[in-house]
Amino acid sequence: MMNHPAAFDSPLFDEIKPFNPPDTRRIVGVRLRNGTRLVDCDTGGAEYKKDSWVVVDSGRGQRLAEVMRPSRAYLHRGERMPRVVRAATKEDMDRAAKMVQREQDAFLIGVKVIQEKNLPFKLIAMEWAEDGSKAIAYFCSEDRVDFRDFVWDLSAKLHTRIEMRQVGIRDQSGMVGGVGDCGRELCCSSWLKGFSPISIKMAKNQGLALDNEKLTGQCGRLKCCLAYEDETYAVELRSLPKRGFKFDIENRRHVVISINALRRRVLVQEIETGAQFLLDSPIFNALLKKPEVATNSKLGFLDPEAERLAIEMAPT
C-alpha cells in the first residue's frame, strides 16, 4: 500500500481539541410505590415502556416503581439520580400486593388509635419499609403535635418501629388521589414533580371569575393549573393596556373595561352613552395615535415596533 505524505502533521491540528461526545443516557420517569412525585431514573441503557413496573435503587434501598414516562434520551450534566435496577418480576408484584394489604390494615389500626385518644392530627397513609423493619406513618396537621402516645400504641399493635412523617395539605391530595374538575387524574398524583407558588393574581391575569369554589382544588388551595399558562398571559398583557385605561376622543371620555389577552382584543366603553366597542390590539393602538385623541395615561404597553405600526395605521 502506498504511504501518503504525513498530511495530518500540520500544526493546525495541534490547535484543534479532540471531540468529546456528550454524556447522553436513557432515563424513565417513574412514580415510586406510595409516592406522589414523578422521579427521573437512569435506566443504564435499558428500555422500559409506560405502565410497566421496575425496581429502583432510591438511595434508601430498592423500591418498586411504576413507569409513567417511557425511556427517552437525556443529556446528563453530572447530576445524581436514582437508578433502575431491573424490571419487576411476578414475585416483586406478589410481594407488593401483600404489602398493600398489610399497609391498609395498619392504616385502619392507626385511625382507630387516633380516634380513641382524640389526637389532633389526620393520618394520611401507612407505608411499610421494603425489608419490613419499620412502618412509616404520614400525617397532616397545621399545628405542632405530640404524637408520642400514638407511636407507642401503634408500635405495640404492629410489633415494629414507627416513623412519623408530616406532609403538607397539597401532598395529602397527591397521596390520596382523585379526579379534578377537568375530568383527569389530579396533576399532583399523576405527573407533577413539585409545587410552585400560586397567587390570586394569576386568576386575575387570565380573566377568571374570582370564585373560590372554582379556583380551589381538592386540597383547598388554589389550583396548580393556574400557573401553567401564567407566563403566556404575563407576556401578552405587557403589550396591552390595563383595565381602567382612559382616553378622550373629541372630549368624549372612553375607558378600557375588559382585556382578552390571548385574542389580543380590547373592550372599550364610552362613559357618557355606555356604548361599547371591541377592538383588536393594532386597531386600538392606531386609534390612540389619531390627532383628536388625548390621554393622560401611560403608553408603556406600546413597544417601538407596535408604535411604528400604530402610526402607519392611524387614520388621518
N, C-alpha and C positions, 0 to 999 in steps of 0.2 A: 504494500500500500504506500502510496506517495505521501510523504510528510510535507504539509504546507508550512510556510514560514510561521513563526510564532505570532499569528495575527492578534492574539489576545494578550500579548505582552505590553500593550500600550499603557502608558502611565494613566490614561483616562480611567481605566478600570480600577485603578487603585483608589480613586475618589468615589466610586460607587459602592454604597453599602450593600451587603448581601440582603436579599429579600427574606424576611421572616414572616411566614403566613400567620394570620390572626388565629387566636385560640377559639375556635368555634366548637361548640358542644351541642349535644342533643339533650333537651330538657322536657319535662312534662309538668303541667300544673295539677297538683293533687290536693285533695282535702283529707286530712287525717281523720281516722275514725273518732267520732265525738268532737271533731274540730269544726270551726266555722269559717276560717280564713283559707283562701287559696294559697298554696305554697308551691314555689317552683323547685324542682328537684333534678339533679344531674342523673341522667339515665345510663351514663357510661357507654353511649353509642347504641343502646338497645332501643327498639321501637315498641311503644305501648299505645293502644287505642283508647278512645274515650269510653268511659263506663267500665273499664277493666279495673282490676284490683291488684295492687302491688304492695310489697313490703319495703318500708323506707327506714333508713337509719337516720333518726331525727336528732341524734346527739344525746338523747336520753333513753337510748335503747331502740330496738326495732319495733315499728308500729305499722299497722295495716292502714292503707290509704286508698281512696278511690280516685281514678284518673278523671279529672274534669276537663283538661285540655290535652289533646294528643301530643305526641312527640313532635318537636319543632327545633329548628336551628337557633342557636343563641350565641351571641358574641360575648365570650367570657372576659371579664375585666379584673379577674383576681378575687372577686367576692366569694365568700364561703356559702355553700348551700347544701341542704340535705341531699343524700344520695339514695337512689333506688337500688336496693339490694337484689331483688328478683321479683318475678311475677308471683302473685299469691297462689297457693295450692289449695286443693279441696280441704286439706287438714287445717290450713290457716282460716278458711271461711267457716268451717265447722266450729273451730275454737272461738272465732269471733261471735258466732251465733250464740254459743253458750255464755260468752262473756256479756252479751247484750241482755240475756235473761237474768244473769246474775246482777247486773247493774240496775235493772228495773226493780228487782226485789230489794236491793239495797236502798234505792230511791224511796220506795214506799215505807221502808223501815225508818229512814231519815225524816220523812214528812211526819210520821207518827210521833217521833221523838219531839219534833218542833211543836206539834200541837199539844202534846202532854205537858210540856214545860212552858208553853206560851212564849216562845222565843221571838224576838223582833227582827227576824230576817227570813228571806224566802230561799228555799232550796231549789236550785235550777236543774241540776243533774248530778249523777254519781258516775264515776269512772274508775274502773279497776286497772291497776298497772298490769302491763302485759305479763309480767312474771308473777302476778298475784301477791306481791309483797306489801301493797298498800291500796287503800281506796281514797280517791280524791273527790271531795265534796265541793261543788261550785255553788256559791250562794250570792245573793244580791241584797244589798242593804244601803240605805242612804246615810245611816249613822254608824258610829263605831259600835261593834258588837262584842260582848264577852261570850264566846262560844265554847268555853272550856267544859261546861256541863254537857253540851251537845256532843263534843268529841269523846268524852269519857263514856257516855251511854252508848253512842253508836259504835265505838270501838269494842265495847263489851258484847254487843249484839252481833257484830260481824266478825269478831275474833281477828282483827287486823288493825294495823296502824291507819289513822285517818289524817289526811292532809286537807286543809281548808284553803280554798282559792276564791277570792272575791272578784266578781265580774261586774261590768257596767251595765246600765239599762239597755244599751244598744247591743252589747254582746249577748245579753239574755235573749233578745229576739232572734239573734242569729243562731243560738243554740237550740231554741225551741222550734224555730222554723215557721213556715206559713206561706200564705199566698197574698200578694199585695193587691191594691185596687186595680192595677194594670192587668191582673189575671195571671201573672207569672210568679214563680217562686221568689221569695224575698231576696234582694241582692246580697244582704248580709249573711244569708245562709246558703248561698249558691256560688258566687264568684268574687264578691268584693273582698279585697285584701286588707283594707283598713278603713277607718272613719276619718273624714275630713270635716272641718268646722262648717256648720250650716247656719245661715242667718236669714232673718225675715226679709232682708234687703234683696236676697236672691229671688224671692217670690215677687217682690215689687218690680224688680227689673224685667221679669217675664210677664208682667201684667196680669198676674193671677189674683183671684179674689182672696182676700186675707181671711179665709175661713179656717179656723184651727182644726176642725174635724177633717177637712180635705187636705190640709198641708202636713198633718202629722201621721206618722206611720204607726205600726203596731207597738213600737216601743214607747209611744207617747211623745217622742221628739220629732222635730222637723224631718221630713223625708230626705234621705240621702240623695235621691234623684234630682233634687232641686239644684245640686251642684254640677250635674252632668253638662248642662248647656249654659251655665252661668258665664263662662268665659266668652262664648259666642255672643250672648246678649250684651255683655260689657263692652266688647269691641264695637258692635253695631250702634249702641247707644251713644258712644263718644262722637259719632258723626251725625247725630240727630239732636234737635232742640229738646229741652226738658219740658215737662208738663208745666203749664203756667207761663210759658214764654209769651210775651205781649208785644204787639206791634200795631201801628196805625196806618190805615190806608185812607188818605184824604180825610183825616181827622175822625175816622171811624175805628174804634178800638176792636182788635181781634186778639184771641188768646188760643194757645195750643191746649187742648183738653185731653188728648189721647195720642199715644205713640204705638205703632206696630213695628217693632224692631226688625223682625225677620222679613216682612214685606217692604220695609223701609217706607212707610206711609205715615202721614201726619194728619190728624183730625183737628181742624181749625173752626172756631166758633166766633161769629160776630156778636159782641156783647149786647149791643142795643137791640137787634132784631132776633137774636137767637139762631140765626141761620148757620148751618154747619157745612163745611167743605172738606172733602177727603182728598188730600194731595200727595202725590209721590214726592219723595225727598228732593230730587233735582228740580221739580216744578216749584216746590216750596222755597228752595234756596234762590231760584231765579226771581221769585216774587219779591223777596227781600231786597233785591238789587234794583227794583223799579225806583225811579226818581221820586214818586209821590209816596213812597213807603218810608216810615220813620220808626225807629225803635231805640229804646234806652237799654235794652237787654244785650248781654254779651253774645258775640257771634263766634265763640270759641269752638263750636262744633264744625265750623267751615275750615277745612284744611286748604292749603294753597290750590290744589287741583280742583276741589269742589267749588272754591270761589271763582276760579278761572272759568269753569263750566257754567256757573250761575250767571256770570257777567255776559257770556256769549249767548245764553238763552234768555236773558232778561228782556221782556218786551219793552218797547220804547213808546 
